[in-house]
Amino acid sequence: MSAIRPYIVTDKAGDTRLVQASNQAQALRHAATNQFTVRAATANEVLELMTRGVQPEVASQEKEQPEC
């Protein structure tokens, strides 16, 4: 089990949060849950969004940044 440590999470607007977590991904996930919701899209929703010009994004499985 990883040790809990404080992480600074800053959004693009410059607002900063101090989050205690086991790793960076957990800290980011905690902060993001207050700003976003996620669910699977239906085929009709994909069609509607793409018709309005929304382009699909591909999420990569990036490695976590090394901790200092």
C-alpha positions in Angstrom: 0.0 0.0 0.0 1.3 3.4 -0.9 1.8 6.1 1.7 -0.7 9.0 1.7 1.0 12.3 0.9 -0.2 15.8 -0.1 -0.5 16.7 -3.8 -1.1 20.1 -5.2 -3.8 20.0 -7.9 -4.1 23.1 -10.1 -6.6 23.6 -12.8 -6.1 25.6 -16.0 -7.7 28.7 -14.4 -5.0 28.6 -11.7 -7.2 27.5 -8.8 -5.2 25.3 -6.5 -6.2 22.4 -4.3 -4.3 20.4 -1.7 -5.3 16.8 -1.9 -4.1 13.9 0.2 -3.7 10.8 -1.9 -1.7 7.7 -2.5 -0.5 8.9 -6.0 -0.9 11.6 -8.6 -3.7 9.8 -10.5 -5.7 9.4 -7.3 -5.3 13.1 -6.4 -6.4 14.2 -9.9 -9.3 11.8 -10.0 -10.5 13.1 -6.6 -10.3 16.7 -7.9 -12.0 15.9 -11.2 -15.0 14.2 -9.7 -16.2 17.6 -8.5 -16.0 19.1 -12.0 -16.9 16.3 -14.3 -19.3 13.4 -14.8 -18.5 10.5 -17.1 -20.8 7.9 -18.7 -20.9 5.8 -21.8 -22.3 7.6 -24.9 -25.1 6.1 -27.0 -24.8 5.8 -30.7 -27.4 8.6 -31.1 -25.4 10.9 -28.8 -22.2 10.3 -30.7 -24.0 11.1 -33.9 -25.5 14.3 -32.5 -22.3 15.5 -31.0 -20.2 14.8 -34.1 -22.9 16.6 -36.2 -22.3 19.6 -34.0 -18.6 19.5 -34.7 -17.4 17.7 -31.5 -14.4 15.5 -32.5 -13.7 12.3 -30.6 -10.6 12.3 -28.4 -8.5 9.2 -27.8 -7.5 8.7 -24.2 -3.9 7.4 -23.8 -2.6 5.3 -21.0 0.2 7.7 -20.1 2.6 6.7 -17.4 2.3 8.8 -14.2 4.8 11.6 -13.8 7.7 10.6 -11.5 7.3 11.9 -8.0 9.9 14.3 -6.6 
